[in-house]
Amino acid sequence: MEALIAVLVGVLFGAGTYCLMRRSIVKLVIGVMLISQAANLLVFTSGGLLGGRPALVPADGTVPPAPFGDPLPQAMVLTAIVIGFGLVAFLLALVARAHEQVGSDDMNAFNKTDT
């Protein structure tokens, strides 16, 4: 399972990098989203994948029975998802404003912004 997720992370990073190198600003935002999700998946996978073993402490115990999933990478990924959504919302606002000013989605059109 980890090998499949590793391939998926590589594909997401590759697709995100490809989108970042395109001339369209919308594809730039898509590339940022793909790289953000790839990084989240990488951090989540680094915590270890244990199906059906949540880190819950029983009522009569002090530690959960081993093996259990590490909750720290899960919390970090949840925080990174929220920050990623905020970044994408900010980028979309910038893209809308830039399209309003320039009238194009092409990066080369931004050379003529001085009026």
Protein Blocks (a to p, Z undefined) as FASTA:
>chain_A
ZZmmmmmmmmmmmmmmmmmmpmbfklmmmmmmmmmmmmmmmmmmmnopaehiacbddfkb
mbdcdddddfklmmmmmmmmmmmmmmmmmmmmmmmmmmmmnopabfklmmmmpZZ
